């Protein structure tokens, strides 16, 4: 048996399909690059990264963290993944450019071809009908059915465009997160909302016998797994090769983000019936029992060789915060080192370019890295962080020619998801000590048990790890709209031209009783 939720890390807005014996799942990646991650599995429980749909999206100033602009909480949202006539389709909107993107590929690993679809379709779900007509289901509160042209370039002239569902009950969040299917001859749309009656995410389903008929339905699943009234909802459904059905949904888990949960369902007289509760443990037969999965997070020695195209591709578990500046990072200048060079003056960690990140993973995760700060200039900060609006970090900094080790954090008096910390305000410094050596070993620990959401930072002093600063409480907010990330960073506040070398990155996921 395996624990459910199946991945204790930030994979929201899930859509899942099966192609023969292989399951694929897409998730929102917003401002992270490369983006639009697709995972692969043979049992719906264990997953690995199969591909990223794009390296960068449009290279706008905001996507590149230029001119004081940024796309935190924006970027790509809620992609729809489909496989039709031997072609993979991914469609989504980006909430910074206000455009709809369509990517296609013959293989899940690409190459992916990019196109734009005329219009903007919030939380859209792509659907190919039996008569070769193509539709999107999309919207918030008012859910629309829109027919697309055969080349998917935009709405079909004189095609179907109508509201099929409208959320009329009092709500905090109206119906959205559409997933559309035709099963057993019936048209089925799944939606989520947060009604004022429930106060948490719940799953709804509406059905019709034809696309001209009225869609009828309502709530079909309402469960929080006993976890802080945090509803399990929003995602796609998929069947196994033997005909069992599962919904891949997500649940808000504080600062670590929105994490995937499997819920069994079956059909009675063509109507989907969900399990009354999401099981705490789950087991699904694998289509490839002997398969070994690549880890979703991991350690890195930073030894890389360029590919046939002359480019270096980092391990799949890495993503940059926004578009990278490829002139200012390298893993080949000095083998075994991730080197960041400074080319910009930035006010704080939020606007640092080339911050290299991995998802934090519960229940407890720990990252250790060696940092050579001999190339830092006055006003530079380089180190290890938990990146979120309410971030925490440990860093080497140079001031008046001397090196110091500092711990900083950005706090919020508001413990709700509201409030925006994406600004030029500096973090609060909680500790500063002089350092005699230019090379230090740093450690960061994140504890996400029962929404504790705490990060603590350490440095190696001889053979002993010593804490620096405070234990910092991270809060998930809509400013990033993403779970916290472990990151390696450099930013300059006074002058450009500094450099930081990171090596021997070690990542492990630990049980709570192993926390120091």
Residue pairs with C-beta under 8 A, 6 or more apart in sequence:
1 281
1 282
1 283
2 45
2 46
2 281
2 282
2 283
3 280
3 281
4 261
4 262
4 278
4 279
4 280
4 281
4 282
5 225
5 251
5 253
5 259
5 260
5 261
6 44
6 45
6 46
6 47
6 260
6 261
6 262
6 282
7 47
7 259
7 260
7 296
7 361
8 253
8 256
8 259
8 361
8 362
8 363
8 448
9 256
9 257
9 259
9 296
9 297
9 359
9 360
9 361
9 362
9 483
10 256
10 257
10 258
10 259
10 359
10 360
10 482
10 483
11 25
11 27
11 37
11 39
11 250
11 257
11 258
11 259
11 260
12 27
12 28
12 234
12 250
12 257
12 258
13 27
13 28
13 77
13 78
13 79
13 123
13 177
13 234
13 235
13 250
13 258
14 25
14 26
14 27
14 234
14 235
14 236
14 248
14 249
14 250
14 260
15 25
15 26
15 78
15 79
15 80
15 81
15 125
15 179
15 235
15 236
16 23
16 24
16 25
16 26
16 44
16 81
16 235
16 236
16 237
16 238
16 248
17 23
17 24
17 25
17 81
17 82
17 83
17 236
17 238
18 24
18 238
18 239
18 240
18 241
19 83
21 42
21 241
21 287
21 288
22 40
22 41
22 42
22 287
23 40
23 41
23 42
23 43
23 44
23 238
24 38
24 39
24 40
24 41
24 50
24 81
24 83
24 88
24 108
25 38
25 39
25 40
25 41
25 47
25 81
25 248
25 260
26 36
26 37
26 38
26 39
26 53
26 79
26 80
26 81
26 90
27 37
27 39
27 79
28 76
28 77
28 78
28 79
29 35
29 36
29 37
29 52
29 75
29 76
29 319
30 71
30 72
30 73
30 74
30 75
30 76
30 77
30 480
30 481
30 482
31 63
31 70
31 71
31 72
31 73
31 74
31 75
31 321
31 322
31 480
31 482
32 75
32 319
32 320
32 321
32 322
32 357
32 482
32 485
33 55
33 56
33 57
33 63
33 319
33 320
33 322
33 323
33 324
34 52
34 54
34 55
34 56
34 319
35 52
35 53
35 54
35 55
35 56
35 57
35 75
35 76
35 319
36 52
36 53
36 54
36 76
36 79
36 90
36 92
36 103
37 49
37 51
37 52
37 53
38 49
38 50
38 51
38 52
38 53
38 81
38 90
38 108
39 47
39 48
39 49
39 50
39 296
40 47
40 48
40 49
40 50
40 108
41 47
41 48
41 293
42 286
42 287
42 288
42 291
43 284
43 285
43 286
43 287
44 238
44 240
44 246
44 248
44 262
44 284
45 262
45 282
45 283
45 284
46 293
47 293
47 296
48 293
48 294
48 295
48 296
48 316
49 294
49 296
49 316
49 317
50 108
50 109
51 108
51 109
51 110
51 112
52 316
53 79
53 90
53 103
53 110
53 112
54 103
54 112
54 114
56 63
56 323
57 63
57 75
57 76
57 94
57 97
57 101
58 94
58 97
59 323
60 69
60 71
60 96
60 97
61 67
61 69
62 69
62 70
62 71
62 74
62 96
63 71
63 75
63 96
63 322
63 323
64 322
64 323
64 325
64 353
65 322
65 323
65 351
65 352
65 353
68 351
68 424
70 322
70 350
70 351
70 422
71 96
71 322
72 350
72 389
72 422
72 479
72 480
72 481
73 95
73 422
73 478
73 479
73 480
73 481
73 482
74 94
74 95
74 96
75 94
75 95
75 96
76 92
76 93
76 94
76 101
77 92
77 93
77 94
77 95
77 122
77 123
78 92
78 93
78 123
78 124
78 177
79 90
79 91
79 92
80 89
80 90
80 91
80 92
80 124
80 125
80 126
80 179
81 88
81 89
81 90
81 236
82 88
82 89
82 126
82 127
82 128
83 89
84 128
86 106
87 104
87 105
87 106
88 104
88 105
88 106
88 107
88 108
89 102
89 103
89 104
89 126
90 102
90 103
90 104
90 112
91 100
91 101
91 102
91 103
91 117
91 121
91 124
91 126
91 136
92 100
92 101
92 124
93 99
93 100
93 101
93 120
93 121
93 122
93 124
94 101
98 120
99 116
99 120
100 116
100 117
100 118
100 119
100 120
100 121
100 124
101 114
101 115
101 116
101 117
102 114
102 115
102 116
102 117
102 152
103 112
103 113
103 114
103 115
104 112
104 113
104 115
105 111
105 112
105 113
115 152
115 153
117 148
117 152
117 153
117 154
118 153
118 154
118 155
119 146
119 154
119 155
121 136
121 138
121 139
121 144
121 146
122 138
122 139
122 140
122 176
123 138
123 139
123 140
123 176
123 177
123 178
124 136
124 137
124 138
124 178
125 136
125 137
125 138
125 178
125 179
125 180
125 189
126 134
126 135
126 136
126 180
127 134
127 135
127 136
127 137
127 180
127 181
127 182
128 134
129 135
129 182
129 211
130 182
132 150
133 147
133 156
133 159
134 147
134 148
134 149
134 150
134 152
135 145
135 146
135 147
135 148
135 160
135 180
135 211
136 144
136 145
136 146
136 148
137 143
137 144
137 145
137 146
137 164
137 178
137 179
137 180
137 189
138 144
138 146
138 178
139 163
139 175
139 176
139 178
140 174
140 175
140 176
141 166
141 167
141 171
141 174
141 175
141 176
142 163
142 165
142 166
142 167
142 174
143 163
143 164
143 165
143 166
143 175
143 176
143 178
143 189
143 191
144 161
144 162
144 163
144 164
145 160
145 161
145 162
145 163
145 164
145 211
146 155
146 159
146 160
146 161
147 155
147 156
147 159
147 160
147 161
148 154
148 155
148 156
148 159
149 155
149 156
149 157
149 159
150 156
155 161
160 211
164 189
164 206
164 208
164 215
165 175
165 189
165 191
165 206
165 215
165 217
166 175
167 174
167 175
167 193
169 195
169 196
169 197
170 195
170 196
170 197
171 193
171 194
171 195
171 196
172 194
172 195
172 196
172 199
173 192
173 193
173 194
173 201
174 193
175 191
175 192
175 193
175 204
176 191
176 192
176 193
177 190
177 191
177 192
177 233
177 234
177 235
178 189
178 190
178 191
179 189
179 190
179 191
179 235
179 236
179 237
180 187
180 188
180 189
180 190
181 187
181 188
181 189
181 237
182 188
183 267
183 270
183 272
184 267
184 270
185 209
185 270
186 207
186 208
186 209
186 270
187 207
187 208
187 209
187 210
187 211
187 215
188 205
188 206
188 207
188 272
189 205
189 206
189 207
189 215
190 203
190 204
190 205
190 220
190 235
190 236
190 237
190 247
191 203
191 204
191 205
191 206
192 201
192 202
192 203
192 204
192 233
192 234
193 201
193 202
193 204
194 200
194 201
194 202
194 231
195 202
198 222
198 231
199 229
200 222
200 224
200 229
200 230
200 231
201 230
201 231
201 232
201 233
201 234
201 251
201 252
202 219
202 221
202 222
202 231
202 233
203 219
203 220
203 221
203 222
203 232
203 233
203 234
203 247
203 249
203 274
204 217
204 218
204 219
204 220
205 217
205 218
205 220
205 272
206 215
206 216
206 217
206 218
207 215
207 216
207 217
207 270
207 271
208 214
208 215
208 216
220 272
220 273
220 274
221 232
221 233
221 247
221 249
221 263
221 274
221 275
222 231
223 231
223 232
223 263
223 276
223 277
223 278
224 230
224 231
224 232
224 251
225 232
225 251
225 261
225 277
225 278
225 280
227 251
227 253
228 451
230 251
230 252
230 253
231 251
231 252
232 249
232 250
232 251
232 261
232 263
232 278
233 249
233 250
234 249
234 250
235 247
235 248
235 249
235 250
235 260
236 247
236 248
237 245
237 246
237 247
237 248
237 265
237 272
238 245
238 246
238 248
239 245
239 246
240 246
240 284
240 285
241 287
242 285
244 264
244 266
244 284
245 264
245 265
245 266
245 267
245 272
246 262
246 263
246 264
246 265
246 284
247 262
247 263
247 264
247 265
247 274
248 260
248 261
248 262
249 260
249 261
249 262
249 263
249 278
250 258
250 259
250 260
250 261
251 258
251 259
251 261
252 258
252 476
253 259
253 362
253 448
253 451
253 483
254 448
254 451
254 453
254 475
254 476
255 360
255 388
255 390
255 448
255 451
255 453
255 474
255 475
255 476
255 483
255 484
256 360
256 361
256 362
256 446
256 448
256 453
256 476
256 483
256 484
257 359
257 360
257 476
257 482
257 483
257 484
258 483
259 362
261 278
262 278
262 279
262 282
262 284
263 274
263 275
263 278
263 279
264 274
264 275
264 279
264 282
265 272
265 273
265 274
265 275
266 272
266 273
267 273
294 316
295 317
296 317
296 359
296 361
297 317
297 358
297 359
297 361
297 365
297 507
297 509
298 315
298 317
298 358
298 507
299 505
299 506
299 507
299 508
300 314
300 315
300 318
300 338
300 505
300 507
301 336
301 503
301 504
301 505
302 331
302 335
302 336
302 337
302 338
302 502
302 503
302 505
303 331
303 335
303 336
304 312
304 313
304 314
304 331
304 332
305 312
305 332
306 312
306 332
307 313
312 331
312 332
314 331
314 356
317 358
317 359
318 356
318 357
318 358
319 356
319 357
319 358
319 485
320 354
320 355
320 356
320 357
321 352
321 355
321 357
321 387
321 485
321 487
322 353
324 353
324 354
325 343
325 353
325 354
327 343
328 340
328 341
328 342
328 343
328 353
328 354
329 338
329 339
329 340
329 341
329 354
329 356
330 338
330 339
331 337
331 338
331 339
333 339
334 501
336 503
336 504
337 372
337 501
337 502
337 503
338 356
338 488
338 501
338 502
338 503
338 505
339 499
339 500
339 501
339 502
340 354
340 356
340 382
340 488
340 489
340 490
340 499
340 500
340 502
341 490
341 497
341 498
341 499
342 377
342 380
342 490
342 491
342 492
342 496
342 497
342 498
342 499
343 353
343 496
344 353
344 491
344 492
344 496
345 492
345 493
345 494
345 495
345 496
346 352
346 353
346 491
346 492
346 493
347 424
347 425
347 426
347 493
348 410
348 424
348 425
348 426
348 427
348 491
349 355
349 381
349 385
349 387
349 391
349 393
349 408
349 410
349 427
349 489
349 491
350 389
350 391
350 421
350 422
350 423
351 424
351 491
352 489
352 490
352 491
353 491
354 489
354 490
355 385
355 387
355 487
355 488
355 489
356 487
356 488
356 489
357 387
357 485
357 486
357 487
357 488
358 367
358 485
358 486
358 487
358 507
359 483
359 485
359 486
360 386
360 446
360 448
360 483
360 484
360 485
360 486
361 509
362 448
362 449
362 509
363 447
363 448
363 449
363 509
363 510
363 511
363 512
364 445
364 446
364 447
364 448
364 449
364 509
364 510
364 511
364 512
364 514
364 515
365 445
365 446
365 448
365 486
365 507
365 508
365 509
365 510
366 443
366 444
366 445
366 446
366 507
366 508
366 509
366 510
367 384
367 443
367 444
367 486
367 505
367 506
367 507
368 441
368 442
368 443
368 504
368 505
368 506
369 384
369 441
369 442
369 488
369 502
369 503
369 504
369 505
369 506
370 439
370 440
370 441
370 442
370 502
370 503
370 504
371 382
371 383
371 384
371 396
371 439
371 440
371 441
371 442
371 500
371 501
371 502
372 438
372 439
372 500
372 501
372 502
372 503
373 382
373 396
373 398
373 403
373 438
373 439
373 440
373 500
374 438
374 439
375 498
375 499
375 500
375 501
376 382
376 396
376 397
376 398
376 403
376 498
376 499
376 500
377 398
377 492
377 494
377 495
377 496
377 497
377 498
378 398
378 399
378 400
378 401
378 494
378 495
379 397
379 398
379 399
379 492
379 493
379 494
379 495
380 397
380 398
380 490
380 491
380 492
380 493
380 494
380 498
380 500
381 393
381 395
381 396
381 397
381 406
381 489
381 490
381 491
381 492
381 493
382 395
382 396
382 397
382 489
382 490
382 491
382 498
382 500
383 393
383 394
383 395
383 396
383 442
383 488
383 489
384 393
384 394
384 395
384 442
384 443
384 444
384 457
384 486
384 487
384 488
384 489
385 391
385 392
385 393
385 394
385 395
385 444
385 486
385 487
385 488
385 489
386 392
386 393
386 444
386 446
386 455
386 474
386 484
386 485
386 486
386 487
387 484
387 485
387 486
387 487
387 489
388 474
388 475
388 476
388 477
388 480
388 482
388 483
388 484
388 485
389 410
389 412
389 419
389 420
389 421
389 422
389 475
389 477
389 479
389 480
390 409
390 410
390 411
390 412
390 421
390 472
390 473
390 474
390 475
390 477
391 409
391 410
391 427
391 474
391 484
392 407
392 408
392 409
392 410
392 444
392 455
392 457
392 472
392 474
393 407
393 408
393 409
393 427
393 457
393 489
394 405
394 406
394 407
394 442
394 444
394 457
394 458
394 459
394 468
394 469
395 405
395 406
395 407
395 408
395 489
396 403
396 404
396 405
396 406
396 435
396 440
396 500
397 403
397 404
397 405
397 406
398 404
398 498
402 434
403 434
403 435
403 436
403 438
404 432
404 433
404 434
404 435
405 432
405 433
405 434
405 435
405 440
405 459
405 468
406 429
406 431
406 432
406 433
406 468
406 469
407 429
407 430
407 431
407 457
407 468
407 469
407 470
408 426
408 427
408 428
408 429
408 430
408 469
409 427
409 428
409 430
409 469
409 470
409 472
410 421
410 425
410 427
410 428
411 428
411 472
411 473
412 419
412 421
412 475
412 477
414 475
415 475
416 477
417 476
417 477
417 478
418 477
418 478
419 477
419 479
420 477
420 478
420 479
421 477
421 479
422 479
422 480
430 469
430 470
431 468
431 469
431 470
433 468
440 459
440 460
441 459
441 460
442 457
442 458
442 459
442 460
443 457
443 458
443 459
443 460
443 465
444 455
444 456
444 457
444 458
444 486
445 455
445 456
445 457
445 458
445 515
445 516
446 453
446 454
446 455
446 474
446 484
446 486
447 453
447 454
447 455
447 456
447 512
447 515
449 512
453 473
453 474
453 475
453 476
454 471
454 472
454 473
454 474
455 471
455 472
455 474
455 484
456 467
456 471
456 472
457 467
457 468
457 469
458 465
458 466
458 467
458 468
458 516
459 465
459 466
459 468
460 466
465 516
474 484
476 483
476 484
486 507
488 502
488 505
490 498
490 499
490 500
492 498
